[in-house]
Amino acid sequence: MRQRTQARHHATLGRRSILGAALPAAMWASPLSPASAAGGSATSVRAGAIDSVLDQAVRSGTIVGASVMVAERGRTVYQRAIGSADREAGVAMRTDTLFRLASMTKPVVCVAALVLMEQGRLSLDAPVTRWLPDFRPALPDGRRPVITIRHLLTHTAGLGYGFLEPETGPYHRAGVSDGLDHSALTLAENIARIASVPLLFAPGTAWHYSLGIDVLGGVIEGVTGQDLPAAVRMLVTGPLGLDTMTFTVPRNTPVAIPYGDGGAAGTVRMTDPFSLKFGPGHVVYSPSRAFDPAAWPSGGVGMLGTAADYLRFAEAIRTGGAGILKPESVAAMTGNAIGDLPVGAAGPGFGWGLGVAVLTDPAKAGLPLSPGSWNWSGLYGTGFWVDPVRELSVVALTNTAVAGMTGPFPLALRRAVHAA
């Protein structure tokens, strides 16, 4: 059905909250302007605070390596690479190092869907079956409710993730891939397996982090007639000039080696596959998936990219859509779209938009960000956030799962960024 293309360029929910990790950044379609030489003491205070957090995290072994960028009012005010891209080979991290973005893929794919909506080819309240006729998962009582594009974008469809359930759970029994493993399934086959699992709840009645964006990837393929990587390149990364943001890269391409939390043993280099305890289940990683052009494209976790390109993507959205989206679509994406439904992966003070977590109450969340800030993170140890009131965007990519995504490190980094 799809013809894969190669790249052109080289929570804890049981341990910690997924959003406790959601970190950094934004940028514009053209390169961000560098910080002014007269940045002043506030910039110096912020840089010193961020440096201190990064130095401590690498020195303590919490993080193996990281690439961090901060933009304020359209200017890059901080950029640093620290630690190792390959600890065992002695390869230092660089500011242009490629990372596996994991769930930071989701906002990119959601933007692709919004672009199609602006073109009149997709609509929020259209049923998924218009493009995927066999996608009709049932409730436990046998009823098959209508699932819409809105439900997929907002994680209110009643779908789930295998890593959020015990190994005896229904997603495991159905052989569903979470997109991080090296499954031999096609996208269509995985969507069929997702559809075979009973829904967790009636669509629209609750929020649950899910494979909904992978299903959305199948919808995008149906709308465009292209495979998902080609569609995302046509709709988002191509127009914004984000050449490093792809679904696979040639095997000899340097990519940050991923590491996993090893408890008392410290961080350990990921094997292939690699299983990491997370909440009630395990996350199963296959780092080699990034080099396999035959791997099915996961709209939820499948992309790679650099900190600079992801900052450009986030800043393009922050500043009103950069010509690929109208400001009205940006407002819909980054505003709370689910009312008072609890967002379990984030905790108190968060809602959800059309692809990102939205901070609705900083006091409840205990965060030094402005209301309306939006973010997400990834299970390989990555994250970003945007504070639209302060015109501030941050991207923090690490190669350490999951300490780079959630827990003390991202919380300390967030406080450091707002120190000024």
ZISUL-V286376 format. One record per residue. N is the residue number from 1. RES is the residue in one small letter. PHI is phi in degrees with one decimal (* if undefined). D_LAST is the distance of its C-alpha to the last C-alpha in whole Angstrom. Layout:
BEGIN
N:RES:PHI:D_LAST
N:RES:PHI:D_LAST
END
This chain:
BEGIN
1:m:*:52
2:r:-121.7:49
3:q:-109.3:49
4:r:-76.4:46
5:t:-118.4:44
6:q:-90.3:42
7:a:-67.9:39
8:r:-85.2:39
9:h:-144.0:36
10:h:-71.4:36
11:a:*:28
12:t:-54.4:29
13:l:32.4:31
14:g:144.8:33
15:r:-105.3:31
16:r:-153.7:27
17:s:-78.2:26
18:i:-55.2:26
19:l:-75.8:23
20:g:-58.0:21
21:a:-104.3:21
22:a:-57.2:20
23:l:-116.8:17
24:p:-50.7:16
25:a:-177.3:17
26:a:-145.6:18
27:m:-160.4:20
28:w:-105.2:23
29:a:-59.1:26
30:s:-92.3:26
31:p:-55.6:24
32:l:-66.1:21
33:s:-68.8:20
34:p:-70.4:18
35:a:-64.8:15
36:s:-66.6:16
37:a:-63.1:17
38:a:-97.5:15
39:g:-60.4:12
40:g:88.6:10
41:s:-67.4:8
42:a:-60.4:5
43:t:-63.5:7
44:s:-65.8:8
45:v:-62.5:6
46:r:-62.2:5
47:a:-59.8:9
48:g:-63.2:10
49:a:-67.2:9
50:i:-65.4:11
51:d:-55.4:14
52:s:-62.2:14
53:v:-64.3:15
54:l:-65.6:17
55:d:-58.6:19
56:q:-65.4:19
57:a:-64.8:21
58:v:-74.9:23
59:r:-61.9:24
60:s:-79.4:25
61:g:87.2:27
62:t:-64.1:25
63:i:-121.5:24
64:v:-81.3:27
65:g:-159.9:25
66:a:-156.7:22
67:s:-129.2:21
68:v:-125.1:17
69:m:-134.9:16
70:v:-130.8:13
71:a:-120.8:14
72:e:-135.5:12
73:r:53.3:14
74:g:81.7:17
75:r:-115.8:16
76:t:-74.4:15
77:v:-107.0:12
78:y:-158.1:13
79:q:-153.3:16
80:r:-154.4:18
81:a:-110.7:21
82:i:-145.5:22
83:g:79.5:25
84:s:-115.4:28
85:a:-83.6:29
86:d:-146.1:33
87:r:-63.1:33
88:e:-69.3:36
89:a:-92.0:37
90:g:72.2:34
91:v:-92.1:33
92:a:-75.6:29
93:m:-68.1:26
94:r:-124.5:26
95:t:-68.2:23
96:d:-105.2:26
97:t:-66.5:28
98:l:-83.6:29
99:f:-125.9:28
100:r:-77.5:30
101:l:-84.2:28
102:a:49.6:30
103:s:-72.1:29
104:m:-68.7:27
105:t:-65.6:30
106:k:-55.9:30
107:p:-58.8:28
108:v:-65.6:30
109:v:-67.9:33
110:c:-65.1:32
111:v:-63.4:31
112:a:-58.0:35
113:a:-65.2:36
114:l:-66.0:35
115:v:-61.3:36
116:l:-63.5:39
117:m:-65.6:39
118:e:-64.7:38
119:q:-82.0:41
120:g:77.7:44
121:r:-100.8:44
122:l:-150.5:43
123:s:-142.8:42
124:l:-58.2:40
125:d:-99.3:43
126:a:-73.8:45
127:p:-71.3:47
128:v:-59.1:46
129:t:-65.5:50
130:r:-62.3:50
131:w:-111.4:49
132:l:-124.5:49
133:p:-57.5:52
134:d:-92.0:53
135:f:-85.8:49
136:r:-136.2:51
137:p:-61.9:49
138:a:-104.3:51
139:l:-75.5:50
140:p:-56.2:52
141:d:-86.6:54
142:g:96.8:55
143:r:-68.4:54
144:r:-116.6:52
145:p:-74.9:50
146:v:-75.2:48
147:i:-109.2:45
148:t:-106.3:43
149:i:-60.9:40
150:r:-57.9:38
151:h:-60.6:39
152:l:-64.0:38
153:l:-62.5:34
154:t:-100.7:33
155:h:57.5:35
156:t:-116.0:37
157:a:-81.2:40
158:g:93.6:41
159:l:-88.3:41
160:g:-139.8:39
161:y:-135.4:38
162:g:-63.1:41
163:f:-71.7:38
164:l:-96.5:37
165:e:-132.9:41
166:p:-62.3:43
167:e:-63.2:45
168:t:-94.3:48
169:g:-71.4:46
170:p:-65.5:48
171:y:-66.9:45
172:h:-67.5:46
173:r:-64.1:50
174:a:-84.5:50
175:g:71.4:48
176:v:-74.4:45
177:s:-91.9:43
178:d:-80.5:39
179:g:97.1:39
180:l:-95.2:37
181:d:-85.4:41
182:h:-99.4:43
183:s:-78.6:46
184:a:-86.2:49
185:l:-67.1:48
186:t:-91.4:48
187:l:-58.8:45
188:a:-62.2:48
189:e:-66.2:50
190:n:-67.6:46
191:i:-62.1:46
192:a:-62.8:50
193:r:-68.9:49
194:i:-58.2:46
195:a:-65.6:48
196:s:-80.2:51
197:v:-90.3:48
198:p:-58.8:49
199:l:-65.6:46
200:l:-75.5:44
201:f:-164.7:44
202:a:-66.5:45
203:p:-52.6:43
204:g:89.7:40
205:t:-98.4:40
206:a:-157.7:38
207:w:-117.7:35
208:h:-152.4:35
209:y:-57.9:33
210:s:-156.7:36
211:l:-80.7:38
212:g:-58.0:38
213:i:-75.8:36
214:d:-68.2:39
215:v:-63.6:41
216:l:-58.6:39
217:g:-58.9:40
218:g:-65.8:44
219:v:-63.0:44
220:i:-60.9:42
221:e:-61.0:44
222:g:-66.4:47
223:v:-69.8:46
224:t:-91.0:45
225:g:74.2:48
226:q:-121.3:46
227:d:-68.9:44
228:l:-59.7:41
229:p:-57.1:39
230:a:-66.7:41
231:a:-65.6:40
232:v:-65.1:37
233:r:-64.3:37
234:m:-68.1:39
235:l:-92.0:37
236:v:-128.5:33
237:t:-69.3:32
238:g:-64.0:35
239:p:-58.8:34
240:l:-90.1:30
241:g:71.4:31
242:l:-94.4:30
243:d:-68.2:33
244:t:-84.0:31
245:m:-88.5:31
246:t:-139.5:35
247:f:-93.2:36
248:t:-143.6:38
249:v:-132.8:38
250:p:-57.5:41
251:r:-60.3:42
252:n:-89.2:41
253:t:-74.8:38
254:p:-68.3:35
255:v:-132.1:33
256:a:-54.1:31
257:i:-68.8:33
258:p:-85.7:32
259:y:-127.2:32
260:g:-117.1:32
261:d:-60.6:31
262:g:-114.3:34
263:g:64.3:34
264:a:-63.0:35
265:a:-79.4:36
266:g:80.9:32
267:t:-70.2:32
268:v:-125.5:35
269:r:-64.8:36
270:m:-66.6:37
271:t:-86.4:40
272:d:-136.8:42
273:p:-81.2:42
274:f:-139.2:39
275:s:-110.3:39
276:l:-128.0:36
277:k:-62.0:36
278:f:-151.9:34
279:g:57.9:35
280:p:-78.8:38
281:g:-135.6:39
282:h:-132.7:38
283:v:-94.3:37
284:v:-107.0:39
285:y:-104.3:38
286:s:-133.1:40
287:p:-56.1:37
288:s:-68.1:40
289:r:-55.9:40
290:a:-64.3:38
291:f:-106.0:41
292:d:-104.5:43
293:p:-66.8:44
294:a:-91.5:47
295:a:-66.4:44
296:w:-65.7:44
297:p:-79.4:40
298:s:-86.8:38
299:g:-70.3:36
300:g:-91.9:34
301:v:-144.0:33
302:g:-90.6:35
303:m:-94.6:33
304:l:-118.2:31
305:g:174.0:29
306:t:-100.2:26
307:a:-61.5:22
308:a:-64.5:22
309:d:-69.3:25
310:y:-67.9:23
311:l:-64.3:20
312:r:-61.3:23
313:f:-62.1:24
314:a:-63.8:21
315:e:-69.3:20
316:a:-59.9:24
317:i:-72.6:24
318:r:-57.9:21
319:t:-89.5:22
320:g:113.0:25
321:g:112.4:28
322:a:52.2:28
323:g:88.3:32
324:i:-92.4:33
325:l:-132.1:32
326:k:-79.7:32
327:p:-55.2:29
328:e:-64.9:31
329:s:-69.8:31
330:v:-61.8:27
331:a:-61.8:27
332:a:-67.7:30
333:m:-66.6:28
334:t:-102.6:25
335:g:-106.1:26
336:n:-64.7:27
337:a:-114.1:31
338:i:-123.6:33
339:g:64.5:32
340:d:-96.9:32
341:l:-61.0:33
342:p:-66.0:31
343:v:-99.9:29
344:g:-58.2:30
345:a:-73.2:28
346:a:-107.9:25
347:g:93.5:26
348:p:-60.9:25
349:g:89.6:23
350:f:-120.7:24
351:g:-118.0:27
352:w:-142.9:28
353:g:-97.9:28
354:l:-95.6:31
355:g:133.3:29
356:v:-140.9:26
357:a:-76.2:24
358:v:-124.1:23
359:l:-79.3:20
360:t:-100.3:22
361:d:-145.7:21
362:p:-58.0:18
363:a:-64.8:19
364:k:-64.6:22
365:a:-79.3:20
366:g:68.3:18
367:l:-122.4:15
368:p:-88.5:11
369:l:-109.5:12
370:s:-81.7:14
371:p:-56.2:18
372:g:91.3:20
373:s:-64.4:17
374:w:-136.5:20
375:n:-165.7:20
376:w:-169.1:23
377:s:-146.1:24
378:g:-140.5:27
379:l:-70.6:29
380:y:-83.7:29
381:g:106.3:25
382:t:-120.0:23
383:g:-171.4:21
384:f:-152.1:19
385:w:-149.5:17
386:v:-131.2:16
387:d:-108.4:14
388:p:-68.2:16
389:v:-68.0:15
390:r:-85.0:11
391:e:54.1:14
392:l:-122.2:12
393:s:-131.1:14
394:v:-137.5:14
395:v:-126.6:17
396:a:-129.1:18
397:l:-104.1:22
398:t:-119.0:23
399:n:-110.5:27
400:t:-129.0:27
401:a:-103.2:29
402:v:-107.1:27
403:a:-62.4:25
404:g:-75.2:23
405:m:-101.8:23
406:t:-147.9:23
407:g:109.0:22
408:p:-61.5:20
409:f:-62.4:18
410:p:-64.0:17
411:l:-65.9:16
412:a:-64.2:14
413:l:-64.8:13
414:r:-61.3:11
415:r:-66.5:10
416:a:-65.8:8
417:v:-60.6:7
418:h:-95.1:5
419:a:-63.3:4
420:a:-91.6:0
END
